[in-house]
Amino acid sequence: MKKLWAPWRFKFILHVDKGECIFCTKPKEEDEKAYILYRGKHNFVILNIFPYNSGHLMIAPYSHKASPELLMRRNIRRCLSFCRFQ
């Protein structure tokens, strides 16, 4: 398998704060500063500021769990519903 190299991510790798969870801290910030594009009742949409490709979005629930499998089914459905084009 070839390694994916995205040199623009090097800044992130060098300066990552391993004690901070972006899914906990970013929703507390102002949308523009945190790159949050949309806030729903249970989920938010955020731009990845160090993407592998342009326009990479992340849809994240406000409910913080260690793994998606630990989310309640209704939260998973709500998160997946954000993926639909409307």
Backbone hydrogen bonds in HBPLUS format (Angstrom, degrees):
<---DONOR---> <-ACCEPTOR-->    atom                        ^
c    i                          cat <-CA-CA->   ^        H-A-AA   ^      H-
h    n   atom  resd res      DA  || num        DHA   H-A  angle D-A-AA Bond
n    s   type  num  typ     dist DA aas  dist angle  dist       angle   num
A0009-ARG N   A0006-ALA O   2.90 MM   3  5.73 165.0  1.93 129.4 134.4     1
A0010-PHE N   A0007-PRO O   3.13 MM   3  5.51 164.9  2.16 113.0 117.8     2
A0012-PHE N   A0009-ARG O   2.97 MM   3  5.27 120.4  2.33 105.2 119.7     3
A0013-ILE N   A0009-ARG O   3.06 MM   4  6.43 159.9  2.10 155.3 161.1     4
A0014-LEU N   A0010-PHE O   3.00 MM   4  6.22 155.9  2.06 152.4 157.8     5
A0015-HIS N   A0011-LYS O   3.15 MM   4  6.22 143.0  2.29 141.5 150.7     6
A0016-VAL N   A0012-PHE O   2.94 MM   4  5.55 110.5  2.43 155.1 161.7     7
A0020-GLU N   A0017-ASP O   3.09 MM   3  5.59 167.8  2.11 118.5 122.1     8
A0024-CYS N   A0021-CYS O   3.00 MM   3  5.39 152.3  2.08 109.6 118.3     9
A0025-THR N   A0021-CYS O   2.96 MM   4  6.21 164.8  1.98 159.8 164.5    10
A0026-LYS N   A0022-ILE O   3.03 MM   4  5.33 154.0  2.10 127.3 135.6    11
A0028-LYS N   A0025-THR O   3.10 MM   3  5.55 147.0  2.22 112.3 122.0    12
A0029-GLU N   A0026-LYS O   2.96 MM   3  5.29 158.6  2.01 114.7 121.6    13
A0034-ALA N   A0030-GLU O   2.94 MM   4  6.07 153.9  2.01 158.2 166.6    14
A0035-TYR N   A0031-ASP O   2.86 MM   4  5.75 110.5  2.35 143.8 160.0    15
A0036-ILE N   A0031-ASP O   2.90 MM   5  4.69 155.8  1.96 138.5 140.8    16
A0035-TYR N   A0032-GLU O   3.39 MM   3  5.09 155.7  2.45  94.5 101.5    17
A0047-LEU N   A0035-TYR O   2.92 MM  12  5.52 164.1  1.95 156.8 160.4    18
A0037-LEU N   A0045-VAL O   2.79 MM   8  5.52 146.3  1.90 143.3 154.3    19
A0045-VAL N   A0038-TYR O   2.86 MM   7  5.12 161.7  1.89 147.3 151.0    20
A0040-GLY N   A0043-ASN O   2.73 MM   3  5.14 159.4  1.77 165.4 168.9    21
A0062-TYR N   A0042-HIS O   2.96 MM  20  5.79 161.6  2.00 140.5 141.5    22
A0044-PHE N   A0060-ALA O   2.83 MM  16  5.53 153.7  1.90 156.4 164.9    23
A0060-ALA N   A0044-PHE O   2.95 MM  16  5.53 168.7  1.96 165.7 168.0    24
A0046-ILE N   A0058-MET O   2.91 MM  12  5.31 164.5  1.94 155.4 160.4    25
A0058-MET N   A0046-ILE O   2.81 MM  12  5.31 150.8  1.89 156.1 165.6    26
A0048-ASN N   A0056-HIS O   3.07 MM   8  5.76 166.1  2.09 162.5 158.8    27
A0070-LEU N   A0067-SER O   2.95 MM   3  5.59 160.1  1.99 120.4 126.6    28
A0071-LEU N   A0068-PRO O   3.07 MM   3  5.49 164.2  2.10 113.4 118.4    29
A0075-ASN N   A0072-MET O   2.93 MM   3  5.33 125.7  2.24 108.8 122.9    30
A0076-ILE N   A0072-MET O   3.10 MM   4  6.49 151.1  2.19 152.6 161.5    31
A0077-ARG N   A0073-ARG O   2.92 MM   4  6.23 162.8  1.95 156.0 160.1    32
A0078-ARG N   A0074-ARG O   2.98 MM   4  6.16 156.9  2.03 142.0 148.4    33
A0079-CYS N   A0075-ASN O   2.94 MM   4  6.07 155.8  2.00 142.1 148.9    34
A0080-LEU N   A0076-ILE O   2.87 MM   4  6.11 164.3  1.90 154.8 159.0    35
A0081-SER N   A0077-ARG O   2.87 MM   4  6.02 141.3  2.02 143.2 154.1    36
A0082-PHE N   A0079-CYS O   3.19 MM   3  5.54 146.8  2.30 105.1 114.1    37
A0083-CYS N   A0080-LEU O   2.99 MM   3  5.39 150.6  2.08 109.0 118.0    38
A0084-ARG N   A0081-SER O   3.38 MM   3  5.67 159.6  2.42 105.5 110.9    39
